[in-house]
Amino acid sequence: MDKADARADVLILGGGLVGSALAVALDRHGLSSIVVDPADPAVTLGSTFDGRASAVASASHKMLDAIGVGEALRGKGCEIRQIRVSDGLAPGKLDFIPAVDDAALGTMYENRLLRRALNDAAVAAERVDLRMQTRATSVERSADGVRAMLSSGVTVSADLLVAAEGRQSPTRAAAGINVARWQYDHAAIIGAFHHQRSHENIAYEIFYSAGPFALLPLPDDESGHRSAIVWTVAGDHAAGMLKLGDRAFLSEAEKRMGGFLGRLSQAAARSSYPLGFHHAARITDTRLVLVGDAAHGIHPIAGQGVNLGYRDVATLVEVLVEGRRLGLDAGDAQLLKRYERWRSLDTFMVAAATDTLTRLFGVPGKAASAIRRFGISAVDRLPQLKDRFMAEARGESGDLPKLLLGTLA
C-alpha cells in the first residue's frame, strides 16, 4: 500500500520515550504501527535537547532488552546498586541494598541516549511507519476503526488509536476523559555536575521541607565522576535558581549535600519543570488507549514516571498479541477492557504512594522531621519491608506482563 494512504494495526500519536518503545515492541510481535509526532528529530536527537536523565527500572530494562533496544544502550548507563534515603542531613537513614547476586535496582540513562536508541530501532523496524514533523489534524473513531487526516494532507487508518502525547494530551481531552490533577507549587531543577568522590552507584534522596533533593549516579567520563540532580524548589524560586551562575549553583548544591561527594564542578546546563499530579479517570475509550503521561503523571520523588509508561507498553502489547491469537483486531472492546483492568490499579497505587510521600516529607517543623527520622530508622531494620520496596523500585511487583520478565508475549 502506498505510504500516503497507509493502514496499520495501531496508530500512535506521540513518538517520545513511551510511544517509540510501543512501536518497536509491536513490531517485534508482528504488529504494525504508524507513529505521528510533530517533533523535528534534528532537534530532539541533538546533544543539547532535554538534559534530563531517567532511572530505568530493572523490569523495564528487561523489556528494552527483549525488543532489541538494550544492546544499543549497553555500557552507556550507570547501574543503581543502592538507594539511600534521609531526612535532610540529620542522623538516621534508610538504605536499600540488593544482595550481591540480585539485579540492580535500575539503570540511569541520559534521556537523549534513550531517545536515540529508540528512534534508531523504530526507523529500522519493518512494521513501523514513522512520520515525524507531522500532526494529526483530525481523527475519527468508530466501531469500525480509526481514520486520521495528517498535516501532510494524507489519510491513515488503523484498528486502534494510542495517545502517547504526554501530560497535555489533546486526544484525551477530545475524548472527554476527565482528569484528576493538582500542582505541588514546586518546580524541579534538572541538571548534572562532576564531583570529587565516586558516587559508588548510589542514588541519594535527601528530603527537605521545600522538597526532595535527589542525586542520581551517571557514568564517569574523561573528566571524572558525575551525577544527575533533581532539585525540588518552591515554584517561585525556580527562575532565580536558573539565573544563578555555575559557581553559586554548585555552592548551594554542596550545602544541600553536606559535602559528602567532595568538591563539585562543571555544572551542566540546567532546566526547570513545574511539578504536578494527574490521573485520568479512565484510560480507554472506543478504539482508544492512553499510555504514559497521557494517562498518569506523578511526582519524580520515586523515579517511576517513565517506568509506569513502559509498564503500560508491556501490558498493552501482551493484550493485543493475545487478542490477535484469538482472531480479534487491535481495537476490540474486550481487549481494551482487559488493558484497563490490568493497568488501572497499578497506576493508581503508584500515583497515590508518590503523592503521599511528597506530602509526608513536605511537612515542616522539627517534630515532623523527628517522626520521619524515626520511621526511616525503623524501616531500615525491617528486611522484609525493604525487600518489598526494592521489588517496587525494580518494577517487579504485581501481575507482570511477559515483556517485563524479559520474554516476548
PAGUMAR-990920 format. One record per residue (C-alpha): x, y, z. Coordinates in steps of 0.5 Angstrom, whole numbers, padded with zeros to 4 digits, always signed. Example, Ala and Ser with C-alpha at 12.3 -4.5 7.8 and 13.67 -1.06 7.14 Angstrom:
BEGIN
+0025-0009+0016;+0027-0002+0014;
//
This chain:
BEGIN
+0000+0000+0000;+0003+0007-0002;+0005+0010+0005;+0001+0016+0003;-0005+0012+0004;-0003+0007+0010;-0006+0003+0014;-0003-0001+0021;-0006-0004+0027;-0004+0001+0031;-0004+0009+0030;+0001+0012+0036;+0000+0020+0037;+0007+0021+0040;+0014+0019+0039;+0017+0020+0045;+0020+0015+0050;+0014+0011+0051;+0011+0012+0044;+0017+0010+0040;+0018+0004+0045;+0011+0002+0044;+0012+0002+0036;+0018-0002+0037;+0015-0007+0042;+0009-0008+0037;+0014-0009+0031;+0018-0015+0035;+0011-0018+0036;+0009-0018+0028;+0004-0012+0029;+0005-0006+0025;+0004+0002+0027;+0004+0009+0025;+0008+0014+0029;+0006+0021+0028;+0010+0026+0032;+0011+0034+0031;+0018+0034+0033;+0024+0035+0029;+0029+0029+0030;+0034+0034+0028;+0033+0038+0035;+0030+0032+0039;+0036+0028+0038;+0041+0033+0039;+0046+0033+0045;+0043+0040+0048;+0036+0038+0048;+0033+0035+0054;+0038+0035+0060;+0034+0030+0064;+0036+0023+0066;+0032+0017+0067;+0032+0011+0072;+0030+0005+0068;+0028+0000+0073;+0031-0007+0072;+0024-0010+0070;+0023-0004+0064;+0030-0006+0062;+0029-0013+0061;+0023-0010+0056;+0028-0006+0053;+0033-0012+0052;+0027-0016+0050;+0025-0012+0044;+0032-0011+0042;+0034-0004+0044;+0038-0006+0050;+0044-0007+0046;+0045+0000+0044;+0045+0002+0051;+0050-0002+0053;+0056+0001+0057;+0052+0008+0057;+0048+0008+0063;+0050+0007+0071;+0047+0002+0075;+0044+0004+0081;+0046-0001+0086;+0044+0002+0093;+0039+0008+0095;+0040+0012+0101;+0034+0016+0104;+0035+0021+0109;+0031+0027+0112;+0036+0033+0111;+0043+0032+0113;+0041+0030+0120;+0043+0023+0123;+0038+0017+0121;+0038+0014+0114;+0035+0008+0110;+0039+0004+0106;+0036+0000+0100;+0042-0005+0098;+0040-0011+0094;+0044-0018+0095;+0051-0018+0091;+0048-0023+0086;+0041-0019+0085;+0039-0015+0080;+0041-0007+0080;+0035-0003+0083;+0035+0001+0076;+0040+0004+0071;+0041+0011+0070;+0041+0014+0063;+0041+0021+0060;+0034+0022+0056;+0038+0024+0050;+0041+0017+0050;+0035+0013+0051;+0031+0017+0045;+0037+0016+0040;+0037+0008+0042;+0029+0008+0041;+0029+0012+0035;+0034+0008+0031;+0030+0002+0033;+0024+0005+0030;+0027+0007+0024;+0030+0000+0023;+0023-0003+0024;+0020-0006+0018;+0013-0005+0021;+0014+0002+0024;+0012+0008+0019;+0015+0014+0023;+0012+0020+0021;+0016+0026+0024;+0014+0033+0024;+0007+0031+0022;+0001+0032+0026;-0006+0029+0026;-0011+0035+0024;-0017+0031+0025;-0018+0024+0028;-0025+0020+0027;-0026+0014+0032;-0032+0009+0030;-0034+0002+0032;-0030+0000+0025;-0024+0003+0026;-0020+0010+0027;-0018+0015+0021;-0014+0021+0022;-0012+0026+0017;-0005+0028+0018;-0002+0035+0017;+0002+0033+0011;-0005+0032+0007;-0006+0024+0007;-0010+0020+0011;-0008+0014+0015;-0012+0009+0018;-0012+0003+0024;-0016-0001+0029;-0013+0002+0035;-0011+0009+0037;-0006+0010+0042;-0005+0017+0045;+0002+0018+0048;+0003+0025+0047;+0004+0027+0054;+0001+0031+0060;-0003+0036+0056;-0006+0030+0051;-0010+0033+0046;-0013+0026+0044;-0015+0025+0052;-0019+0032+0052;-0022+0031+0046;-0025+0024+0048;-0028+0028+0054;-0024+0024+0059;-0024+0027+0066;-0017+0028+0070;-0016+0029+0077;-0010+0034+0077;-0006+0039+0082;+0000+0043+0082;+0005+0042+0088;+0007+0049+0088;+0014+0047+0087;+0019+0046+0081;+0024+0041+0079;+0031+0044+0078;+0035+0039+0073;+0042+0039+0071;+0048+0035+0073;+0055+0036+0075;+0062+0033+0077;+0064+0031+0084;+0071+0030+0087;+0069+0023+0090;+0066+0017+0087;+0058+0016+0088;+0059+0008+0088;+0053+0007+0084;+0049+0010+0090;+0043+0014+0089;+0041+0019+0094;+0034+0022+0096;+0035+0028+0101;+0028+0030+0104;+0028+0038+0106;+0021+0041+0108;+0022+0045+0101;+0022+0038+0097;+0027+0033+0096;+0034+0033+0093;+0036+0027+0089;+0043+0025+0087;+0043+0020+0081;+0049+0017+0079;+0052+0018+0072;+0057+0014+0068;+0064+0017+0069;+0067+0021+0064;+0074+0023+0062;+0073+0029+0067;+0071+0024+0073;+0065+0023+0077;+0058+0025+0075;+0051+0025+0078;+0045+0028+0075;+0041+0032+0080;+0033+0033+0081;+0033+0039+0086;+0026+0041+0088;+0025+0048+0090;+0019+0053+0091;+0016+0055+0085;+0017+0062+0085;+0025+0060+0087;+0026+0057+0080;+0027+0063+0076;+0032+0065+0081;+0036+0058+0081;+0036+0058+0074;+0040+0065+0074;+0045+0063+0079;+0052+0063+0076;+0055+0056+0076;+0060+0057+0082;+0054+0060+0086;+0049+0054+0084;+0055+0049+0086;+0056+0052+0092;+0048+0052+0094;+0048+0044+0092;+0054+0043+0096;+0051+0046+0102;+0045+0041+0101;+0049+0035+0100;+0054+0037+0106;+0060+0036+0102;+0059+0028+0102;+0062+0028+0095;+0067+0033+0096;+0068+0039+0091;+0063+0040+0086;+0065+0042+0079;+0063+0043+0071;+0056+0044+0072;+0052+0042+0066;+0046+0047+0063;+0040+0047+0068;+0033+0047+0066;+0026+0047+0070;+0020+0044+0070;+0013+0045+0074;+0011+0039+0079;+0004+0037+0079;+0000+0030+0079;-0005+0028+0074;-0009+0021+0074;-0014+0020+0068;-0021+0018+0071;-0020+0012+0065;-0015+0010+0060;-0019+0007+0055;-0025+0010+0050;-0028+0007+0044;-0022+0004+0040;-0017+0009+0044;-0012+0007+0049;-0008+0012+0054;-0001+0011+0055;+0005+0014+0059;+0004+0021+0061;-0003+0022+0057;-0005+0017+0063;-0002+0019+0069;+0003+0024+0071;+0007+0023+0078;+0012+0027+0082;+0019+0025+0081;+0020+0023+0088;+0021+0016+0087;+0023+0016+0080;+0018+0012+0077;+0015+0016+0071;+0018+0013+0065;+0017+0006+0068;+0010+0007+0069;+0010+0008+0062;+0014+0002+0060;+0009-0002+0064;+0003+0001+0060;+0007-0001+0054;+0009-0008+0056;+0002-0009+0058;-0002-0007+0052;+0003-0011+0048;+0001-0017+0051;-0006-0016+0051;-0006-0014+0043;-0002-0020+0042;-0006-0025+0046;-0012-0022+0042;-0009-0023+0035;-0008-0030+0037;-0016-0030+0038;-0017-0027+0032;-0019-0020+0035;-0017-0014+0032;-0013-0009+0036;-0019-0004+0038;-0023-0010+0040;-0027-0007+0046;-0026-0014+0050;-0018-0012+0049;-0019-0005+0052;-0023-0007+0058;-0017-0012+0060;-0012-0007+0059;-0016-0002+0063;-0017-0007+0069;-0010-0009+0069;-0007-0002+0069;-0011+0002+0073;-0010-0001+0080;-0002-0001+0079;-0002+0006+0076;-0007+0009+0082;-0003+0005+0087;+0004+0008+0085;+0001+0015+0084;-0002+0015+0091;+0004+0013+0094;+0008+0018+0091;+0003+0023+0093;+0003+0021+0100;+0011+0021+0100;+0011+0028+0097;+0006+0031+0103;+0009+0027+0108;+0016+0029+0107;+0014+0036+0106;+0011+0038+0113;+0015+0043+0116;+0018+0043+0123;+0022+0040+0128;+0017+0035+0131;+0015+0033+0124;+0023+0032+0122;+0024+0028+0128;+0018+0023+0127;+0020+0022+0120;+0027+0020+0122;+0024+0015+0127;+0020+0012+0121;+0026+0012+0117;+0031+0008+0122;+0025+0003+0124;+0024+0001+0117;+0032+0001+0116;+0031-0005+0121;+0026-0009+0117;+0029-0013+0112;+0022-0016+0109;+0019-0009+0108;+0026-0006+0105;+0025-0012+0100;+0018-0010+0098;+0020-0003+0097;+0026-0006+0093;+0022-0010+0089;+0017-0004+0087;+0023+0000+0085;+0025-0005+0080;+0018-0005+0078;+0018-0013+0079;+0012-0013+0084;+0004-0015+0082;+0002-0018+0076;+0007-0017+0071;+0007-0018+0063;+0012-0022+0060;+0016-0017+0057;+0018-0014+0064;+0020-0021+0065;+0025-0021+0059;+0021-0025+0054;+0016-0024+0048;+0009-0024+0049;
//
